[in-house]
Amino acid sequence: GGVTLYGLKYNIAVGVLFINAWLSGKGHFFYRGQVEDSATAEISRSQVWQWIRHQTQLEDDSRLVSRRLVTDLTKEMVMELLMELGTGRPSDRDKRRLLTAADMFLEVVLKRDFPEFITTYLNQDHTFLSSQNTGQMEAIGGEIPRPKL
């Protein structure tokens, strides 16, 4: 089959949630009743990167997968996850970590050159340092303080 909006959103969620778990010191997470890990995250972020690079057309609505579309869908997904987290009273630290994970995911999939492995990329100091800046995700509602160097 081809690329669907559902598949794109799923890959974005898996990528962001893996990075969120990684930042928490875990190598796996649960999503939609399944255990996901770096292998799934590698596939997900690789597909998103390739779909952007080749401007793949979505089967659902004929939109092209672009940097803007992926950024917008990532923001939407983070908002949804924050709403879900809100029912469990997440700490500001948990919220910041999720926003940082989204920033880092966008950094990986929007790069011109394909990072060879997501885990190698995440271990590079410059990535963690850059994740502490405001990054590509906007503070949602202005209520979540972002750490600065």
Secondary structure as a PSIPRED ss2 file (coil, helix, strand):
# PSIPRED VFORMAT (PSIPRED V4.0)

   1 G C   1.000  0.000  0.000
   2 G C   1.000  0.000  0.000
   3 V C   1.000  0.000  0.000
   4 T C   1.000  0.000  0.000
   5 L H   0.000  1.000  0.000
   6 Y H   0.000  1.000  0.000
   7 G H   0.000  1.000  0.000
   8 L H   0.000  1.000  0.000
   9 K H   0.000  1.000  0.000
  10 Y H   0.000  1.000  0.000
  11 N H   0.000  1.000  0.000
  12 I H   0.000  1.000  0.000
  13 A H   0.000  1.000  0.000
  14 V H   0.000  1.000  0.000
  15 G H   0.000  1.000  0.000
  16 V H   0.000  1.000  0.000
  17 L H   0.000  1.000  0.000
  18 F H   0.000  1.000  0.000
  19 I H   0.000  1.000  0.000
  20 N H   0.000  1.000  0.000
  21 A H   0.000  1.000  0.000
  22 W H   0.000  1.000  0.000
  23 L H   0.000  1.000  0.000
  24 S C   1.000  0.000  0.000
  25 G C   1.000  0.000  0.000
  26 K C   1.000  0.000  0.000
  27 G C   1.000  0.000  0.000
  28 H E   0.000  0.000  1.000
  29 F E   0.000  0.000  1.000
  30 F E   0.000  0.000  1.000
  31 Y E   0.000  0.000  1.000
  32 R C   1.000  0.000  0.000
  33 G C   1.000  0.000  0.000
  34 Q E   0.000  0.000  1.000
  35 V E   0.000  0.000  1.000
  36 E E   0.000  0.000  1.000
  37 D E   0.000  0.000  1.000
  38 S H   0.000  1.000  0.000
  39 A H   0.000  1.000  0.000
  40 T H   0.000  1.000  0.000
  41 A H   0.000  1.000  0.000
  42 E H   0.000  1.000  0.000
  43 I H   0.000  1.000  0.000
  44 S H   0.000  1.000  0.000
  45 R H   0.000  1.000  0.000
  46 S H   0.000  1.000  0.000
  47 Q H   0.000  1.000  0.000
  48 V H   0.000  1.000  0.000
  49 W H   0.000  1.000  0.000
  50 Q H   0.000  1.000  0.000
  51 W H   0.000  1.000  0.000
  52 I H   0.000  1.000  0.000
  53 R H   0.000  1.000  0.000
  54 H C   1.000  0.000  0.000
  55 Q C   1.000  0.000  0.000
  56 T C   1.000  0.000  0.000
  57 Q E   0.000  0.000  1.000
  58 L C   1.000  0.000  0.000
  59 E C   1.000  0.000  0.000
  60 D C   1.000  0.000  0.000
  61 D C   1.000  0.000  0.000
  62 S C   1.000  0.000  0.000
  63 R C   1.000  0.000  0.000
  64 L E   0.000  0.000  1.000
  65 V C   1.000  0.000  0.000
  66 S C   1.000  0.000  0.000
  67 R H   0.000  1.000  0.000
  68 R H   0.000  1.000  0.000
  69 L H   0.000  1.000  0.000
  70 V H   0.000  1.000  0.000
  71 T H   0.000  1.000  0.000
  72 D H   0.000  1.000  0.000
  73 L H   0.000  1.000  0.000
  74 T H   0.000  1.000  0.000
  75 K H   0.000  1.000  0.000
  76 E H   0.000  1.000  0.000
  77 M H   0.000  1.000  0.000
  78 V H   0.000  1.000  0.000
  79 M H   0.000  1.000  0.000
  80 E H   0.000  1.000  0.000
  81 L H   0.000  1.000  0.000
  82 L H   0.000  1.000  0.000
  83 M H   0.000  1.000  0.000
  84 E H   0.000  1.000  0.000
  85 L H   0.000  1.000  0.000
  86 G H   0.000  1.000  0.000
  87 T C   1.000  0.000  0.000
  88 G C   1.000  0.000  0.000
  89 R C   1.000  0.000  0.000
  90 P C   1.000  0.000  0.000
  91 S C   1.000  0.000  0.000
  92 D H   0.000  1.000  0.000
  93 R H   0.000  1.000  0.000
  94 D H   0.000  1.000  0.000
  95 K H   0.000  1.000  0.000
  96 R H   0.000  1.000  0.000
  97 R H   0.000  1.000  0.000
  98 L H   0.000  1.000  0.000
  99 L H   0.000  1.000  0.000
 100 T H   0.000  1.000  0.000
 101 A H   0.000  1.000  0.000
 102 A H   0.000  1.000  0.000
 103 D H   0.000  1.000  0.000
 104 M H   0.000  1.000  0.000
 105 F H   0.000  1.000  0.000
 106 L H   0.000  1.000  0.000
 107 E H   0.000  1.000  0.000
 108 V H   0.000  1.000  0.000
 109 V H   0.000  1.000  0.000
 110 L C   1.000  0.000  0.000
 111 K C   1.000  0.000  0.000
 112 R C   1.000  0.000  0.000
 113 D C   1.000  0.000  0.000
 114 F C   1.000  0.000  0.000
 115 P C   1.000  0.000  0.000
 116 E C   1.000  0.000  0.000
 117 F C   1.000  0.000  0.000
 118 I H   0.000  1.000  0.000
 119 T H   0.000  1.000  0.000
 120 T H   0.000  1.000  0.000
 121 Y H   0.000  1.000  0.000
 122 L H   0.000  1.000  0.000
 123 N H   0.000  1.000  0.000
 124 Q C   1.000  0.000  0.000
 125 D H   0.000  1.000  0.000
 126 H H   0.000  1.000  0.000
 127 T H   0.000  1.000  0.000
 128 F H   0.000  1.000  0.000
 129 L H   0.000  1.000  0.000
 130 S H   0.000  1.000  0.000
 131 S H   0.000  1.000  0.000
 132 Q C   1.000  0.000  0.000
 133 N C   1.000  0.000  0.000
 134 T C   1.000  0.000  0.000
 135 G C   1.000  0.000  0.000
 136 Q C   1.000  0.000  0.000
 137 M C   1.000  0.000  0.000
 138 E C   1.000  0.000  0.000
 139 A C   1.000  0.000  0.000
 140 I C   1.000  0.000  0.000
 141 G C   1.000  0.000  0.000
 142 G C   1.000  0.000  0.000
 143 E C   1.000  0.000  0.000
 144 I C   1.000  0.000  0.000
 145 P C   1.000  0.000  0.000
 146 R C   1.000  0.000  0.000
 147 P C   1.000  0.000  0.000
 148 K C   1.000  0.000  0.000
 149 L C   1.000  0.000  0.000
